[in-house]
């Protein structure tokens, strides 16, 4: 009943692939002029009863103004069609056309449709009541029927559908012309849902005509009031339904990406379980977490992060497959319910690879090229879980295992849960550990390439967990970074390293100490002031502290990085680019940065005697660094031949297991005494 008075119109403009030209408007003017000529020519067959004309015009116009959108750009709920066919039957084609013209003009005050659509409606709502009225009156006259005959009212039914057909062709046909789409296809999509309602509207029109002949103008006015009230109530019901649908959509849709949200995805997984159980079929749940996304948010701001996520949604949908369900669970975490059997592990891995590849596609945004990675965890029904909560949790466990192993994707396995519980324990214990002596710093020596002088040490954080033992940084740094505790950790390591450097210097060893910074540290405006305070407190010269940053940190937002680096440089600190060669540095930007040192990544240094390409990279980096006036240090030196070749290439400093593994402070001091290498002042740059 909610569409009992549905009317086709074009109040909402569609995507216009054709732009109406002057010729289109000339044709429209000729059509309106022709309608006026026909109306004047058939005046004798019309009944220009002023009271009836005004009542029907008032009802039709009010009904048109109070239309309610029916969920389609071409459908609305109103009594306009009923009123115009009623006018055609009672008064004739001319009066009905006049009412259609007036109704369209008044309705435009609310709809504010585009001018081409308004002109099309003027022509359509003038011609279809004119033709329907003329046909009805001609048929009644030809058959010699009067309002006392049943056949008179039966003819209203075909007249109504003639009007409906002309309305559809005029409105939807014009829009199809603009869209370059098929009118027949639109008819198949739009007509069936409202056909029953239009049949009811035709029956109501027959009843309205009968009631008017029986009760006169007063009955007609009463009928109009009833129908307008009825339309209002129907509209309120429809709006209530639409509001409920919108609330349901909001509750189950991620606002940023338009994908399903966590709750809707959970419901789909539960529905899949209900369907798969009785049939004995299997399926998988995939959890995707973005890599390096926090660097985008932290360096460029959440606006860039949101735009990246918004653009990623459609790409994931396209890569997952037509029948897959893709959801955003929150933050940079997505989930996929692929249309594939869990028994076909190869197919699941191929889907995961497609998803990772689509995430890795570079995104150009405001002149910058952004690129992130992804890790995918896969849990299978029923082998890994038989409910939605378990499948999501275990796919999360597999995802973190993939992230930690840098393997791209992983299938869930029971032994991975141990690492998951350990990760949770790490996060819950870390705040406590910062306030105790559990977080310690080990020091790896940095020597000249002749191996005769210790020039400094790199401070490397370790966690002496009371239950889990010594935890290397790879197992907790990422978790700490995600939890927002990297700032307190950096300050803890800085203070311990500066304090140790002060002790070495009091003992007569003029060493420097190097500490790694994170992306968040570069955005922390209070960090330079805190470092200055630490150096002053422990009486350590600024040149004795070296801060290491990676290429990706440096180049993700050069302008903002430059501001922080300049402030640190003003303090007299030494700045080093760590893991050089593994990022995507721009040499132009690199030259602008106040950098003192390049640190060649171990992935090039360790195999350089066996791999010519790595040797070329190492040689080129040394030459590049020296040409830029920078000191060059090689990390990952594992044997004496590598150290000797680095000396031959002109490298300045080296560190690695061949020199020494990272050592606690006391062991480092003892090593200096037994290594026979006398500390020397750092090389000035």
Rosetta blueprint (number, residue, H / E / L):
1 X L
2 X L
3 X L
4 X L
5 X L
6 X E
7 X E
8 X E
9 X L
10 X L
11 X L
12 X L
13 X L
14 X L
15 X L
16 X L
17 X L
18 X L
19 X L
20 X L
21 X L
22 X H
23 X H
24 X H
25 X H
26 X H
27 X H
28 X H
29 X H
30 X H
31 X H
32 X H
33 X H
34 X H
35 X H
36 X H
37 X H
38 X H
39 X H
40 X H
41 X H
42 X L
43 X H
44 X H
45 X H
46 X L
47 X L
48 X L
49 X L
50 X H
51 X H
52 X H
53 X H
54 X H
55 X H
56 X H
57 X H
58 X H
59 X H
60 X H
61 X H
62 X H
63 X H
64 X H
65 X H
66 X L
67 X L
68 X E
69 X E
70 X E
71 X E
72 X E
73 X L
74 X L
75 X E
76 X E
77 X E
78 X L
79 X L
80 X H
81 X H
82 X H
83 X H
84 X H
85 X H
86 X H
87 X H
88 X H
89 X H
90 X H
91 X L
92 X L
93 X H
94 X H
95 X H
96 X H
97 X H
98 X H
99 X H
100 X H
101 X H
102 X H
103 X H
104 X H
105 X H
106 X H
107 X H
108 X H
109 X H
110 X H
111 X H
112 X L
113 X L
114 X L
115 X H
116 X H
117 X H
118 X H
119 X H
120 X H
121 X H
122 X H
123 X H
124 X H
125 X H
126 X H
127 X H
128 X H
129 X H
130 X H
131 X H
132 X H
133 X H
134 X H
135 X H
136 X H
137 X H
138 X H
139 X H
140 X H
141 X H
142 X H
143 X H
144 X L
145 X L
146 X L
147 X L
148 X L
149 X L
150 X H
151 X H
152 X H
153 X H
154 X H
155 X H
156 X H
157 X H
158 X H
159 X H
160 X H
161 X H
162 X H
163 X H
164 X H
165 X H
166 X H
167 X H
168 X H
169 X H
170 X H
171 X H
172 X H
173 X H
174 X H
175 X H
176 X H
177 X H
178 X H
179 X H
180 X L
181 X L
182 X L
183 X H
184 X H
185 X H
186 X H
187 X H
188 X H
189 X H
190 X H
191 X H
192 X H
193 X H
194 X H
195 X H
196 X H
197 X H
198 X H
199 X H
200 X H
201 X H
202 X H
203 X H
204 X H
205 X H
206 X H
207 X H
208 X H
209 X H
210 X H
211 X H
212 X H
213 X H
214 X H
215 X H
216 X H
217 X H
218 X H
219 X H
220 X H
221 X H
222 X H
223 X H
224 X H
225 X H
226 X H
227 X H
228 X H
229 X H
230 X H
231 X H
232 X H
233 X H
234 X H
235 X H
236 X H
237 X H
238 X H
239 X H
240 X H
241 X H
242 X H
243 X H
244 X H
245 X H
246 X H
247 X H
248 X H
249 X H
250 X H
251 X H
252 X H
253 X E
254 X L
255 X L
256 X L
257 X L
258 X L
259 X L
260 X E
261 X L
262 X H
263 X H
264 X H
265 X H
266 X H
267 X H
268 X H
269 X H
270 X H
271 X H
272 X H
273 X H
274 X H
275 X H
276 X H
277 X H
278 X H
279 X H
280 X L
281 X L
282 X L
283 X E
284 X E
285 X E
286 X E
287 X E
288 X E
289 X E
290 X E
291 X E
292 X L
293 X H
294 X H
295 X H
296 X H
297 X H
298 X H
299 X H
300 X H
301 X L
302 X H
303 X H
304 X H
305 X H
306 X H
307 X H
308 X H
309 X H
310 X H
311 X H
312 X H
313 X H
314 X H
315 X H
316 X H
317 X H
318 X H
319 X H
320 X H
321 X L
322 X L
323 X L
324 X L
325 X E
326 X E
327 X E
328 X E
329 X E
330 X E
331 X L
332 X L
333 X E
334 X E
335 X E
336 X E
337 X E
338 X L
339 X L
340 X L
341 X L
342 X L
343 X L
344 X L
345 X H
346 X H
347 X H
348 X H
349 X H
350 X H
351 X H
352 X H
353 X H
354 X H
355 X H
356 X H
357 X H
358 X H
359 X H
360 X H
361 X L
362 X L
363 X E
364 X E
365 X E
366 X L
367 X L
368 X E
369 X E
370 X E
371 X L
372 X L
373 X E
374 X E
375 X E
376 X E
377 X E
378 X E
379 X E
380 X E
381 X E
382 X L
383 X L
384 X L
385 X L
386 X L
387 X L
388 X H
389 X H
390 X H
391 X H
392 X H
393 X H
394 X H
395 X H
396 X H
397 X H
398 X H
399 X H
400 X H
401 X H
402 X H
403 X H
404 X H
405 X H
406 X L
407 X L
408 X L
409 X E
410 X E
411 X E
412 X L
413 X L
414 X L
415 X L
416 X H
417 X H
418 X H
419 X H
420 X H
421 X H
422 X H
423 X H
424 X H
425 X H
426 X H
427 X H
428 X H
429 X H
430 X H
431 X H
432 X H
433 X H
434 X H
435 X L
436 X L
437 X L
438 X L
439 X E
440 X E
441 X E
442 X E
443 X E
444 X E
445 X E
446 X E
447 X E
448 X E
449 X L
450 X L
451 X L
452 X L
453 X L
454 X E
455 X E
456 X E
457 X E
458 X E
459 X E
460 X E
461 X E
462 X E
463 X E
464 X E
465 X E
466 X L
467 X L
468 X L
469 X E
470 X E
471 X E
472 X L
473 X H
474 X H
475 X H
476 X L
477 X H
478 X H
479 X H
480 X H
481 X H
482 X H
483 X H
484 X L
485 X L
486 X H
487 X H
488 X H
489 X H
490 X H
491 X H
492 X H
493 X H
494 X H
495 X H
496 X H
497 X H
498 X H
499 X H
500 X H
501 X H
502 X H
503 X H
504 X H
505 X H
506 X H
507 X L
508 X L
509 X L
510 X L
511 X L
512 X E
513 X E
514 X E
515 X E
516 X E
517 X L
518 X L
519 X H
520 X H
521 X H
522 X H
523 X L
524 X L
525 X L
526 X L
527 X H
528 X H
529 X H
530 X H
531 X H
532 X H
533 X H
534 X H
535 X H
536 X H
537 X H
538 X L
539 X L
540 X L
541 X L
542 X H
543 X H
544 X H
545 X E
546 X E
547 X E
548 X E
549 X E
550 X E
551 X H
552 X H
553 X H
554 X H
555 X H
556 X H
557 X L
558 X H
559 X H
560 X H
561 X H
562 X H
563 X H
564 X H
565 X H
566 X H
567 X H
568 X H
569 X H
570 X H
571 X L
572 X L
573 X L
574 X E
575 X E
576 X E
577 X E
578 X E
579 X E
580 X E
581 X L
582 X L
583 X L
584 X L
585 X L
586 X L
587 X H
588 X H
589 X H
590 X H
591 X H
592 X H
593 X L
594 X L
595 X L
596 X L
597 X E
598 X E
599 X E
600 X E
601 X L
602 X H
603 X H
604 X H
605 X H
606 X L
607 X L
608 X L
609 X L
610 X L
611 X L
612 X H
613 X H
614 X H
615 X H
616 X H
617 X H
618 X H
619 X H
620 X H
621 X H
622 X H
623 X H
624 X H
625 X H
626 X H
627 X H
628 X L
629 X L
630 X L
631 X E
632 X E
633 X E
634 X E
635 X E
636 X L
637 X L
638 X L
639 X L
640 X H
641 X H
642 X H
643 X H
644 X H
645 X H
646 X H
647 X H
648 X H
649 X H
650 X L
651 X L
652 X L
653 X E
654 X E
655 X E
656 X L
657 X L
658 X L
659 X L
660 X L
661 X L
662 X L
663 X E
664 X L
665 X H
666 X H
667 X H
668 X H
669 X H
670 X H
671 X H
672 X H
673 X H
674 X H
675 X H
676 X L
677 X L
678 X L
679 X L
680 X L
681 X L
682 X L
683 X L
684 X L
685 X L
